[in-house]
Amino acid sequence: MEIAKVSETGQIIIPPEMRKIYSLDVGTEIILTDTGKGILIQPKQPFPPTTLNEVAGCLKYNGSPKTLEDMEAAISQGIQEQWHDCS
């Protein structure tokens, strides 16, 4: 068990051994969770790296294939709608 003090600005110094064990490097984001009995501090885990093959096709489309012209028209329409909303 380690003991730390809260500074006037609300900062807590995590002991070097714990920072090393949990890979808490400078700039690491942490998650603070109120457990009702205290505060749980956990490092925020970034999304694991993925490849296109792992995610391709994960959003299924039911319908006829769209042509390049169909896709360009939809993009153009989306841009026009977005610009219309901004004015």
Helices and strands as residue ranges (DSSP letters): H 16-21, E 30-34, E 39-43, H 52-55, H 68-86
